[in-house]
Amino acid sequence: MVIKLIRRKDSPNWWLRGSIRGISVYESTGITDRDAAELILTVRSKEVLDESIFGKKVNATFDQAAESYLKAGGSPRFLPALRKQFGTRHLRKLRQNDLDAAALKLLANASPETRNRQCYTPFIAVWNHAVRNDWADVRQWSRPRRTKGTTRRREEIRSGNRPVPYERAAQFVAAMAPAPAMVMTALFYTGMRPIELFALEMKDVDVAGRWIIIRSSKIGEPRGVPMHDFLVPLFEALLARKDRIQKVFRTFKGQPYTICAESGGQLSNGIVGARKRLAKKGVDITDVSPYTGRHSCSTGLVVAGVHPHIKDQILGHAVDSMSRRYTNVPQAPLIEAINKLPVPDAWRAIPWWEDPLVYSRRHVKWGRDR
């Protein structure tokens, strides 16, 4: 059978319909002119024939891969700009210099870290999705490197860029209002990024299996996260809500946290409040912020002797595609590893553990309950 031009009563455009070597086509040309439609027919027929012989790799475009990636639950963040850059270009024709040029064009004045986050990471996520569908070949893409020198010093001393001992974190979290304190507790005992925790939905938490599913992470891939036994009462309480809101963690007003691209800025009031309350007691803790939990979790796992591969899987750094096939399956080695993180008595003694759900609705302002 061949592909032919046809007319449809409900459309002024010419349509393609037919099949070649088992591959069916039924799509609009998008134009009304017969001669132009004939050219599209010729080109499309060759594409389908090539695909039937050589496979999807020969014709798959970045747009097709991106669309499939999104349908599979991939993150849409930063993809629109990349789709404008690469659009209908065939994956097999894209090279490292194309990615580098696009990153410089889109983010000419940005730091290497920003280009990596907003351009390289989403591009590679789409590419890896295409590889899994056999639309592209496995390829090692290079990312921009941070410039060495004194410019790094200022960034390194920012709050959240370094781990803190869990005893110090417990003292800080105990001074926070309950709702943000619960978020911080989960960050320290899962190693999740703030944006991942804010986006977490009830359906993705398996308390019995001690497992959390992140549908769309920063790297654009789904992953599973083990649940520390310490968090079980917290998740059991928060999942007991009976309303229509699906987000697990919420403000004291019962509303989901706003999803921000880069930080846990939604917790800024809770962070500032805790610092002021501690300062009144003569305690100076200014090195704890939402991202501190991730760094502290990573360091705590290392100190506990957890194998680097296990640690990387917990934190979402693993590049082993095999491990991502088991996103939904609780993995015993990861659960065992996360439970090696220490739990100070001061953290267990925080009052809101008595009833996390009730306390999550309470607000503390500069040391006074209301």
C-alpha positions in Angstrom: 0.0 0.0 0.0 1.1 3.6 -0.6 0.4 7.0 1.0 -2.0 9.2 -0.9 -3.5 12.7 -0.7 -7.1 12.8 0.3 -9.7 15.4 1.1 -11.8 15.5 4.3 -15.2 17.2 4.5 -14.3 18.8 7.8 -11.0 20.3 6.7 -9.8 22.6 3.8 -6.3 21.0 3.9 -5.0 18.0 2.1 -4.4 14.9 4.2 -2.0 12.0 3.9 -3.4 8.6 4.3 -2.0 5.1 3.7 0.9 2.9 4.8 4.3 1.7 3.7 5.8 -1.6 4.9 3.4 -1.7 7.9 3.8 1.9 9.0 0.4 3.7 8.8 0.1 7.4 8.2 -3.0 9.5 8.7 -2.2 13.2 9.1 -2.8 16.7 7.7 -0.4 18.4 5.5 -1.5 21.7 6.9 -1.9 23.3 3.5 -4.6 23.7 0.9 -2.4 24.0 -2.2 -2.3 20.7 -4.2 1.2 21.2 -5.7 2.7 22.0 -2.3 0.8 19.0 -0.8 2.3 16.8 -3.5 5.8 17.8 -2.4 5.0 17.0 1.3 3.6 13.6 0.1 6.9 12.8 -1.6 9.0 13.8 1.4 6.8 12.1 3.9 6.7 8.9 1.9 10.5 8.8 1.8 10.6 9.3 5.5 8.2 6.5 6.2 10.1 4.2 3.9 13.4 5.0 5.5 11.9 4.5 9.0 10.5 1.1 7.9 14.0 0.0 6.8 16.3 1.7 9.3 14.0 2.3 12.3 12.7 5.4 14.1 16.2 6.8 14.6 16.5 7.9 11.0 13.6 10.4 11.3 12.9 11.2 14.9 13.1 14.9 15.7 13.7 16.8 18.9 10.1 17.9 18.9 8.8 14.4 18.7 11.2 13.2 21.5 10.2 16.2 23.7 6.5 15.6 23.2 6.9 11.9 24.1 9.1 12.8 27.1 6.3 15.2 28.4 3.6 12.6 27.9 5.8 10.1 29.9 5.7 12.6 32.8 8.9 14.6 32.1 9.4 18.1 33.4 8.2 20.9 31.1 10.6 23.4 32.8 12.9 25.1 30.3 11.7 22.9 27.4 9.9 25.6 25.3 13.0 27.5 24.5 14.9 24.3 23.5 12.0 23.2 21.3 12.2 26.6 19.5 16.0 26.0 19.0 15.9 22.4 17.8 12.3 21.8 16.8 12.1 19.7 13.7 15.8 18.9 13.6 16.5 15.2 13.4 18.1 13.8 16.6 20.7 11.9 14.5 22.0 15.2 13.2 22.4 17.0 16.5 26.0 17.3 17.9 27.7 18.7 20.9 28.5 22.0 19.2 24.7 22.4 18.4 23.9 22.1 22.1 26.7 24.4 23.1 25.7 27.1 20.6 22.1 26.9 21.7 23.1 27.3 25.4 25.2 30.4 24.6 22.4 31.9 22.4 19.7 31.4 25.0 21.8 32.3 28.1 24.6 34.4 26.8 25.2 36.2 30.1 24.4 33.3 32.4 26.8 31.4 34.6 27.9 27.9 33.6 25.6 26.5 36.4 22.6 28.3 35.0 23.3 27.1 31.5 23.7 23.6 32.8 20.4 23.7 34.7 18.3 25.5 32.1 19.7 24.1 28.9 21.9 21.0 29.2 19.9 19.2 31.8 16.5 19.3 30.1 18.1 18.6 26.7 19.9 15.5 28.0 16.7 14.4 29.8 14.9 14.4 26.4 17.8 12.7 24.7 17.9 9.9 27.3 14.2 9.4 26.9 14.7 9.1 23.1 17.5 6.6 23.7 15.1 4.4 25.8 12.6 4.5 22.9 15.4 3.6 20.5 15.0 6.9 18.7 18.6 7.9 19.3 22.0 6.5 20.1 23.6 6.6 23.6 25.8 9.6 23.7 28.0 11.3 26.4 27.1 15.0 26.3 29.6 17.4 27.9 28.3 20.0 30.3 29.8 23.5 31.1 32.2 23.6 33.9 32.3 26.1 36.7 35.2 28.6 36.3 37.8 28.1 38.9 39.0 30.9 41.0 38.0 33.4 43.7 34.6 33.9 42.3 33.5 30.6 44.0 34.3 31.9 47.5 31.2 34.0 47.9 28.9 31.2 46.8 30.4 28.6 49.1 29.6 30.6 52.3 26.0 31.1 51.5 23.5 29.4 53.8 22.5 26.0 52.5 25.7 25.3 50.6 27.2 23.2 53.4 26.0 20.4 55.7 25.4 20.9 59.4 25.4 18.3 62.2 22.0 16.8 62.8 22.1 18.0 66.4 22.5 21.6 65.2 19.7 21.1 62.6 17.4 19.7 65.4 18.0 22.8 67.5 17.1 25.0 64.6 14.0 23.1 63.4 12.7 23.0 67.0 12.6 26.8 66.9 10.5 26.9 63.7 6.7 27.1 63.3 5.3 23.5 62.9 4.4 23.5 59.2 7.8 24.7 57.9 9.5 22.6 60.5 7.8 19.5 59.1 9.1 20.4 55.6 12.6 20.8 57.0 12.4 17.5 58.8 11.5 15.7 55.6 14.3 17.4 53.7 16.9 16.3 56.2 15.7 12.7 56.3 15.1 12.2 52.5 17.7 14.3 50.8 15.0 15.6 48.5 15.3 19.0 46.8 12.8 21.6 48.2 11.0 21.8 44.9 10.6 18.0 44.8 9.1 18.0 48.3 6.7 20.9 47.6 5.4 19.0 44.5 5.0 15.7 46.3 1.4 14.3 46.1 -0.3 11.8 48.4 -0.5 9.1 45.7 3.3 9.0 45.5 3.9 8.1 49.2 3.8 4.5 50.2 4.2 4.6 54.0 3.9 0.8 54.4 6.6 0.2 51.8 8.8 3.1 53.1 8.9 4.5 49.6 8.4 7.9 48.0 8.1 8.4 44.2 9.2 11.7 42.6 7.5 11.9 39.2 9.5 14.7 37.8 12.9 15.6 39.4 15.4 18.4 38.5 17.2 16.0 36.2 13.9 15.3 34.3 13.8 11.7 35.4 11.4 10.0 37.8 13.0 8.4 40.8 12.2 6.6 44.1 13.3 7.8 47.5 13.4 5.6 50.6 11.6 6.8 53.7 13.4 7.0 57.0 11.5 5.3 59.9 11.6 8.6 61.8 9.3 10.1 59.1 6.6 7.5 59.3 4.4 9.2 61.9 4.7 12.5 60.0 3.6 11.0 56.7 0.8 8.9 58.3 -0.6 12.1 59.8 -0.4 14.3 56.7 -1.8 11.6 54.5 -4.9 11.3 56.7 -6.3 14.6 55.3 -9.7 14.2 53.7 -9.8 17.2 51.4 -9.3 17.4 47.6 -5.8 19.0 47.8 -3.3 16.3 46.8 -0.1 18.0 47.9 1.4 16.4 51.1 3.1 19.4 52.5 1.2 22.7 53.0 1.4 26.0 54.8 -0.3 26.5 58.1 -3.2 27.9 56.1 -3.7 24.5 54.5 -2.5 25.7 51.0 0.2 24.0 48.9 3.5 25.7 48.8 4.2 27.7 45.7 6.5 25.8 43.3 9.6 28.0 42.7 12.2 27.1 40.2 15.3 27.3 42.3 14.8 27.5 46.1 12.9 26.9 49.2 12.1 30.6 49.4 8.5 29.7 50.4 10.0 28.9 53.8 11.8 32.2 54.2 9.4 33.4 57.0 9.9 30.2 58.9 13.7 30.4 58.5 13.9 34.1 59.6 11.5 33.5 62.5 13.6 30.6 63.8 16.8 32.7 63.6 15.2 35.5 65.5 13.8 33.3 68.2 17.1 31.6 68.7 19.0 34.9 68.7 16.8 36.0 71.6 18.1 33.0 73.5 21.7 33.9 72.6 22.0 31.1 70.0 23.4 32.0 66.6 22.4 29.6 63.8 22.4 31.2 60.4 23.8 28.3 58.3 20.6 26.3 58.0 18.2 26.7 55.1 16.0 24.3 53.0 18.9 23.1 50.8 21.0 22.3 53.9 18.9 19.2 54.4 20.1 17.7 51.1 23.8 18.4 51.9 23.5 17.1 55.4 21.8 13.9 54.2 24.5 13.3 51.7 27.2 13.8 54.3 25.4 11.8 56.9 25.2 8.8 54.5 28.9 9.0 53.8 29.7 9.2 57.5 27.5 6.1 58.0 29.6 4.2 55.5 26.9 3.9 52.8 28.2 2.9 49.4 28.5 5.8 47.0 26.3 4.1 44.5 23.5 3.7 47.0 24.0 7.3 48.2 23.7 8.6 44.7 20.5 6.7 44.0 19.0 8.1 47.2 19.9 11.7 46.2 19.0 11.2 42.5 22.5 11.5 41.2 22.6 7.9 39.8 23.1 7.7 36.0 22.4 4.0 35.9 19.3 3.8 33.7 18.6 0.3 35.1 17.9 1.7 38.5 15.2 4.1 37.1 13.3 1.1 35.8 12.4 0.3 39.4 11.1 3.8 40.4 7.9 2.3 41.8 9.6 -0.6 43.6 10.8 -0.1 47.1 14.4 -1.1 47.3 15.6 -2.7 50.6 19.3 -1.5 50.3 18.1 2.1 50.0 15.7 1.9 52.9 18.4 0.3 55.0 20.8 3.0 54.1 18.5 6.0 54.8 17.8 4.6 58.3 21.5 5.1 59.1 21.0 8.8 59.4 21.1 9.9 63.1 18.0 11.1 64.9 18.9 13.4 67.9 16.7 13.2 71.0 16.0 16.9 70.6 14.3 16.3 67.2 12.2 13.5 68.7 11.1 15.8 71.5 9.6 18.6 69.4 6.0 19.0 70.5 4.3 18.7 67.2 5.2 15.0 67.0 2.2 14.5 69.4 -0.1 15.2 66.5 1.5 16.5 63.3 -1.8 17.1 61.5 -3.2 19.4 64.2 0.1 21.2 64.8 0.5 21.8 61.0 -2.3 24.3 61.2 -0.8 26.3 64.0 1.2 29.4 63.3 4.1 30.7 65.4 5.0 34.4 65.0 8.1 35.7 66.8 7.8 33.2 69.6 4.0 33.4 70.2 1.4 30.8 69.3 -1.8 32.0 67.8 
